[in-house]
Amino acid sequence: MRAGVRRNTKQSASNPEALAALLPDELRSLEGLYTPSDYQALRGNVVDWLSSARHGTGLATPVMNAAGLSAADFYRHALAMPTQPSILRAGQKQAGAPHYESETR
């Protein structure tokens, strides 16, 4: 039995854990999210999905938390990503000391 779920109760349609289990596959992962705006776009898609499924938009945060997609999970994921120039957005510079002579001028 999972923690927090009683054996003798039926999960309702507005239960965040039940709704998290129904999320489409493309809304279940933090892969490919590198910036806070990417995370906000995912959250917007979850809100749209909940709205279209007639569950209301006020459950987005609890559903995302139950699915392992909380803001804290995103930041852990983002901070664990290697900082490679290939994943930096166009025009961004990598933080830290300059690595090339052209960057010191």
N, C-alpha and C positions, 0 to 999 in steps of 0.2 A: 504494500500500500504506500502510495506517495505521501510525503509529509504535507499536512494541511488539507487533505481531501478525506472526508469521512466516508466510511464504507457504506453506510446506509442512506446516503444522500445522492440524488440524481444531479448530474451536472446540467445546469440550465444553459439556455442559448446565449445568455449574456455573461457566462463565466469566461474570464480571460484565458484560462488554460484550455478550455474547450475550443474557443475561437482561435487561439494560437495554433492548435492542431489542424485547423481547417485552412490556414493561410496557404495561398498558392506557393509553389516552389520558388518562384522568382522573388518572393517577398520574405523568404526564410533565411537569407544569408547576408553577412556583412562583406562578403568577397567583392572586390571591385570598388569599395567605398574608401576614398582617401581623404576627403575633406568634410568639414561639418555641413557644408551645403549638400554634399552627396547624401549624408545621413538624413538631412531634412527632406530631401527628395524621396527617400525611402519611406520616411514617416508619412509624407503626403500620400504616397501610394497606398500605404496601409489604411489611412483615413478614407481614401476613395473606395478601397475594397470593403471596408466596414460599412460605409454609407450605401454602397450598391447592394450589399447583402442585408440591408435594413437592420443593422445592429446599432447604429448610431455612431457618431464620431467621438464621443467622450471616452470611449474605451481604448483608444489607440495606444496610449502609454501603458496601461496594464497588459494589453495583449502583446505589445512588443516586449515588455519585461518578461512575460511568461514564455515567449518564444526565444529568449536569449538575445534580444536585439535592443537592449536598453542603451541609453546614452553612455553609461559607464562601460558596457561591453564594446561599443563602437570605439571609444577612446583607447581602451586596452588594445583592441585590434589595430587601430591606426598607429599607436605608439610602438607596436611590435613590428610594424612594417619596416623593411630596410629602406634607408634613404638612398635611392638610386636616381641619377639624373633622368633615366628613362621614364620614371613615374612622376617626375615633377611637371607641373603644368607649364605651358609655354610662358616665358617671361619671368618665371620664378628662379631665384638663385638659391643654391643650397646654403644652409646656415653653416657658420664656422669660419675658420681661417681660409684665406684665399689659397687655392691649390695651383693656380697657373700664374705665370708672370704677368699675363695680360690683365688679370683681375686686380693686380696691385697698383695699377696706374689710375 
